[in-house]
Amino acid sequence: MPGIGEMAPDFTAETDPGESLTLSSLRGKQVVLYFYPKDNTTGCTGKNTVVVGVSTNSVKSHQNFKGKYELSFTLVADPDKEIVNKYGVYVAKKNYGRPDMGVARTTFFIDEQGKIVKTYDKIRVAGHVEQVLADS
């Protein structure tokens, strides 16, 4: 997992509207980059802040999820698990008591220069948005 003060690993991936997004194209803005296990699980925006969600779901799944919940931020599809592996959030987990691999809910707060300034792991969904906003 990249550490605080390191440059956020760059990536280019397809988003929910079917367009390509390169993380480094967001320089000059703060970025809240969060990883989540999959669409439709229970689960921010600030001044000059872009929110980008990443999961291993498909673009089509993201489109349905975004429409269903009227989300206002970008969702990135990572079905090949390149981004989740680059950020170290694809980890061993248990699924119904069985060993499995999956995405750990993790949020990276990235500054205007592309450096990671805060990492949130072991996230509890309730109150997380408020925590990130208070720190931004």
C-alpha positions, 0 to 999 in steps of 0.5 A: 500500500502506498504510504503518506507522502508518496505520490499516488500511483497513477492509473488510467481506467474506464469510468461509469459513463464509459470514458477514460480517466487518468488520475494524474489529470486531476492534479490541481485538485484534491482527490478522495480515492476510495476502494470498495468491495462491489456495487450495491453494498451498504455503504464526499465532496469538499471544496476543490475535491474530486471523489473517485470510487474504484471497484472491480465491477464492470462499467455496466454494473457501475452505471446501474449502481450510480443510477439506482442511488443517484450518485454524483461522483465518478466510479472507475471499473477495475475488472482486471484488478490492476488498480486495486493491486497497485494500491494494495487493497486487494487482500485475503478476506473471509467470505462466509467463513471461507478464505477468499480475496477481495477489496478492502474498503480503503480511502486515500486522500490525495493532495493537489500535487498528487501526494497521499496525505491521509489513508483510511483503512478498516473503514466503518461506513457510518461516519466515514464521509464526515471524517474525510470532510473534517480532514479535508 
